[in-house]
């Protein structure tokens, strides 16, 4: 392994890409520690260190920002506005024909969709920054802990506007950094930014578990985490390969076709998106409950079942929502009719299946059969931090589960593949042989 890393750094152009990526990552982590103007940073540090802090639904946003949200830094919004804009752009393809037409145009259409995503990211960043400042002023960001409701040095309109503009610019800078890694680095820029944010919280999580639970529980967590990670890697690499045969055809004097290939359908075709959707939906009840009176019956029900995250009702709903959004997202991103039409247009067919509508029905059948175990797998992985909360009282501190583990494994595997392919072009040997 060390020899492979050495070969990578001995290759000049690959070394430049790796060093460029590392440099961008270092700059990103430095920006996480720079406080936004107009924020009482000393008081913020006390609020973050408060044992009474309840991260609640903001934990997911803080996870993607690498801890910058609770630090109220210039990168407090992290990459979440871009993720949301990308998901919205994909969903709009279903309801807006123009977006679907751009998607089918190839590189030029994708460039236009990317530009729309950038504009939408900045708009969402302004909205998120305004909401965040309002949350800070009311103290809800830190769970209404005493002394954490007056963190703005300048509470005038122009002071608030300065914070909003700074955080929006920070999101734009993160987006630019991710695109630079994609173009000039090892690729997968946005995913690597998320990977860096999540991985940065692992040492603190391990330290918290060791300090609060002791060495015995810490070693058990490490052992269980390694087993879970190995199983996640196995499932993430699993796929159903549907064979496709292309008939031979004459174009002028040249023969085309006659090749065999396959359509890879992953067990986890939806990725981490269903878990993010389910977490966001389950946060809405607790957000709505903040507008009611604690004595109201419906507020008591929400606080009992949907606030802490350790109640069986919450876990069951979380599991079912993850399964639902897995099917929903797969149905949007993989269109069997479109795949069948493209195969028919270029003379492709699945052995034993007629081209056209029977092929689309067969692909839909296989996709449904594959999505069931994939969605159950996603729901199970998403419940791991909640089960850890019940067993050892470590929800936010438990790193091996939920969104964090899926992103760490997925991005890690994809990055290794990118480096591996570039090394094979030069040395005929990959990073892992």
Secondary structure, DSSP 8 states (H G I E B T S, - for coil): -HHHHHHHHHSHHHHHHHHHHHHHHHHHHHHHTSB-TTB-HHHHHHHHH-TT---TTHHHHHHHTTTHHHHTBTTTTTTHHHHHHHHHHHHHHHH-HHHHHHHHT-HHHHHHHHHHHHHHHHHHHHHHHHHHHHHHHHTGGGTT-TT-S--BS--SHHHHHHHHHHHHHHHHHHHHHHHHHHHHSSS-HHHHHHHHHHHHTHHHHHHHHHHHH-HHHHHHHHHHHHHHHHHHHHHHH-EEEEEEEE--EEETTEEE---EEEEEEETTTTTTHHHHHHHHHHHHHHHHHTTS-TTSHHHHHHHHHTTSS-SHHHHHHHHHHHHHHHHHHHHHH--HHHHHHHHHHTTEE-TTS-SSHHHHHHHHHHHHHHHHHHHHHHHHHHHHHHHHHHHHS-STT--SSHHHHHHHHHHHHHHHHHHHHHHHHHHS--TT-
